[in-house]
Amino acid sequence: MKKSDLKTGMVVEVKGDNYTVMLDYFEGENILSANYSDNDWLGLNEYREDLTHDIYSKWDIVRVFKPTYKGILNERNGLELIWERNETPEYTIEELIKKVGHEFKIKK
């Protein structure tokens, strides 16, 4: 699952809290909203394409749900899990070099 796959109405889990995806909500800004009536929201522009947060790993998206409209959304009834983060990260060699900050050799 990538950020570009998210659609308005999907529900994402961010380390235990659920947020509703709302694309183009504030004059074209894409957000994750926990509640439509308060200010508890996260900007999707702060997320990488792999659904990790640019600054705080505690805000990484770990699950994505699609509403089925068969129950109460805020209790996870009526939500179908469509993606879950694999806890074992996968990296290309180029990504590892960028993370480490220099080239390296892999020993066996």
VOBA-1610 file (N, C-alpha, C; in pm, whole numbers, padded with zeros to 5 digits, always signed):
BEGIN
Met+00086-00118+00000Met+00000+00000+00000Met+00090+00123+00000Lys+00052+00219-00079Lys+00126+00345-00088Lys+00032+00460-00054Lys+00091+00575-00022Lys+00012+00693+00008Lys-00081+00727-00108Ser-00033+00711-00229Ser-00113+00744-00346Ser-00232+00650-00365Asp-00234+00536-00294Asp-00346+00442-00301Asp-00461+00482-00207Leu-00434+00571-00112Leu-00537+00609-00014Leu-00650+00686-00082Lys-00771+00660-00035Lys-00890+00726-00089Lys-00969+00786+00027Thr-01042+00893-00003Thr-01129+00955+00097Thr-01225+00851+00153Gly-01239+00850+00286Gly-01328+00756+00352Gly-01258+00636+00411Met-01137+00605+00362Met-01061+00495+00422Met-01025+00536+00564Val-01002+00437+00648Val-00961+00462+00786Val-00821+00403+00802Val-00731+00484+00859Val-00595+00437+00883Val-00570+00431+01033Glu-00489+00336+01074Glu-00449+00327+01214Glu-00308+00380+01226Val-00291+00475+01316Val-00161+00537+01341Val-00123+00502+01484Lys-00049+00391+01500Lys-00002+00348+01632Lys-00113+00351+01738Gly-00226+00288+01707Gly-00333+00274+01805Gly-00451+00367+01788Asp-00433+00480+01720Asp-00543+00574+01697Asp-00591+00561+01553Asn-00722+00573+01533Asn-00778+00566+01398Asn-00804+00706+01344Tyr-00774+00725+01216Tyr-00798+00851+01146Tyr-00868+00822+01015Thr-00958+00910+00975Thr-01025+00898+00846Thr-00947+00978+00742Val-00926+00917+00625Val-00857+00985+00516Val-00954+01083+00452Met-00910+01207+00438Met-00993+01310+00375Met-00907+01386+00274Leu-00919+01349+00147Leu-00840+01411+00042Leu-00906+01541-00003Asp-00825+01640-00030Asp-00872+01772-00076Asp-00974+01834+00019Tyr-00954+01818+00149Tyr-01052+01864+00247Tyr-01042+02013+00275Phe-00922+02063+00301Phe-00901+02205+00328Phe-00833+02270+00208Glu-00912+02325+00117Glu-00859+02393-00001Glu-00750+02311-00069Gly-00779+02184-00093Gly-00686+02096-00163Gly-00588+02024-00075Glu-00587+02053+00056Glu-00494+01984+00147Glu-00550+01848+00183Asn-00464+01748+00185Asn-00504+01613+00221Asn-00472+01590+00368Ile-00570+01538+00443Ile-00549+01520+00586Ile-00598+01383+00633Leu-00556+01349+00754Leu-00610+01237+00829Leu-00683+01299+00946Ser-00810+01270+00962Ser-00890+01333+01066Ser-00942+01229+01163Ala-00920+01251+01294Ala-00973+01160+01396Ala-01118+01191+01425Asn-01155+01316+01409Asn-01291+01359+01438Asn-01319+01482+01354Tyr-01428+01481+01280Tyr-01459+01592+01190Tyr-01480+01723+01265Ser-01519+01718+01392Ser-01558+01839+01463Ser-01448+01900+01549Asp-01333+01833+01560Asp-01226+01893+01642Asp-01101+01912+01558Asn-00994+01951+01621Asn-00870+01978+01549Asn-00771+01864+01554Asp-00817+01743+01580Asp-00728+01627+01588Asp-00707+01571+01448Trp-00604+01621+01379Trp-00578+01577+01244Trp-00429+01579+01215Leu-00390+01505+01113Leu-00252+01499+01066Leu-00252+01531+00917Gly-00153+01605+00870Gly-00143+01636+00728Gly-00079+01522+00652Leu-00143+01477+00545Leu-00086+01369+00465Leu+00041+01411+00392Asn+00061+01542+00374Asn+00184+01589+00309Asn+00307+01560+00396Glu+00287+01526+00523Glu+00398+01492+00613Glu+00433+01344+00608Tyr+00371+01269+00516Tyr+00395+01125+00503Tyr+00469+01095+00375Arg+00557+00995+00384Arg+00625+00944+00266Arg+00530+00851+00191Glu+00568+00814+00071Glu+00485+00726-00012Glu+00465+00589+00055Asp+00560+00547+00141Asp+00547+00417+00209Asp+00464+00425+00338Leu+00395+00537+00359Leu+00306+00559+00474Leu+00380+00575+00606Thr+00507+00610+00600Thr+00579+00644+00722Thr+00581+00796+00734His+00585+00844+00858His+00582+00988+00883His+00722+01045+00864Asp+00729+01166+00809Asp+00858+01230+00782Asp+00943+01250+00907Ile+00880+01277+01021Ile+00954+01314+01141Ile+00935+01214+01255Tyr+00811+01179+01286Tyr+00780+01098+01404Tyr+00735+00958+01365Ser+00815+00857+01399Ser+00778+00719+01366Ser+00652+00675+01442Lys+00621+00742+01554Lys+00500+00706+01629Lys+00374+00737+01548Trp+00386+00816+01441Trp+00272+00848+01356Trp+00274+00768+01225Asp+00360+00668+01215Asp+00359+00583+01097Asp+00224+00513+01087Ile+00173+00501+00967Ile+00047+00429+00944Ile+00078+00281+00945Val+00006+00205+01031Val+00034+00062+01046Val-00075-00027+00987Arg-00196+00026+00969Arg-00306-00050+00908Arg-00394+00045+00827Val-00453-00009+00721Val-00549+00066+00640Val-00675-00018+00628Phe-00789+00047+00654Phe-00919-00020+00648Phe-01007+00045+00542Lys-01095-00035+00486Lys-01195+00014+00392Lys-01331+00001+00461Pro-01411+00108+00461Pro-01543+00097+00524Pro-01634+00004+00445Thr-01712-00077+00518Thr-01808-00166+00452Thr-01950-00119+00474Tyr-01967-00016+00558Tyr-02098+00043+00587Tyr-02196-00058+00646Lys-02144-00152+00723Lys-02229-00251+00788Lys-02225-00238+00940Gly-02167-00132+00990Gly-02156-00118+01135Gly-02109+00020+01174Ile-02073+00034+01300Ile-02026+00161+01353Ile-01877+00172+01326Leu-01836+00274+01249Leu-01697+00284+01206Leu-01599+00302+01320Asn-01633+00382+01422Asn-01534+00411+01525Asn-01509+00294+01619Glu-01581+00186+01605Glu-01555+00066+01686Glu-01495-00045+01601Arg-01452-00012+01481Arg-01394-00104+01384Arg-01495-00202+01327Asn-01622-00199+01374Asn-01725-00274+01303Asn-01748-00200+01174Gly-01772-00270+01068Gly-01794-00204+00941Gly-01665-00165+00871Leu-01552-00212+00920Leu-01424-00185+00855Leu-01359-00315+00813Glu-01308-00317+00692Glu-01237-00434+00641Glu-01089-00399+00630Leu-01004-00477+00695Leu-00860-00455+00688Leu-00812-00487+00547Ile-00749-00388+00482Ile-00700-00412+00345Ile-00547-00408+00336Trp-00480-00358+00443Trp-00333-00354+00441Trp-00283-00344+00584Glu-00172-00412+00611Glu-00108-00405+00742Glu+00043-00400+00721Arg+00110-00311+00796Arg+00255-00296+00783Arg+00326-00422+00827Asn+00418-00467+00746Asn+00504-00579+00781Asn+00609-00526+00878Glu+00621-00586+00993Glu+00715-00536+01095Glu+00861-00556+01054Thr+00887-00641+00956Thr+01023-00659+00909Thr+01045-00565+00791Pro+01123-00458+00810Pro+01142-00362+00701Pro+01220-00423+00586Glu+01187-00383+00466Glu+01258-00427+00346Glu+01324-00304+00284Tyr+01451-00318+00248Tyr+01524-00207+00189Tyr+01603-00256+00068Thr+01621-00169-00028Thr+01715-00195-00136Thr+01853-00154-00083Ile+01957-00195-00152Ile+02093-00155-00112Ile+02106-00003-00115Glu+02047+00060-00218Glu+02053+00206-00230Glu+01985+00274-00111Glu+01871+00219-00067Glu+01801+00276+00049Glu+01884+00260+00176Leu+01950+00146+00191Leu+02036+00125+00309Leu+02154+00221+00309Ile+02214+00241+00194Ile+02326+00335+00185Ile+02280+00474+00226Lys+02163+00514+00180Lys+02109+00646+00216Lys+02082+00654+00366Lys+02025+00545+00425Lys+01996+00544+00569Lys+02123+00551+00653Val+02225+00473+00613Val+02350+00467+00688Val+02432+00593+00663Gly+02423+00647+00546Gly+02496+00770+00514Gly+02627+00747+00440His+02659+00622+00413His+02779+00590+00336His+02768+00448+00282Glu+02856+00416+00188Glu+02855+00281+00132Glu+02912+00183+00234Phe+02879+00055+00216Phe+02924-00049+00309Phe+02927-00182+00236Lys+02991-00281+00299Lys+02996-00418+00246Lys+02917-00507+00340Ile+02851-00606+00285Ile+02774-00701+00364Ile+02858-00827+00381Lys+02882-00867+00507Lys+02958-00990+00536Lys+02862-01107+00545Lys+02912-01225+00513Lys+02832-01347+00531Lys+02875-01417+00656
//
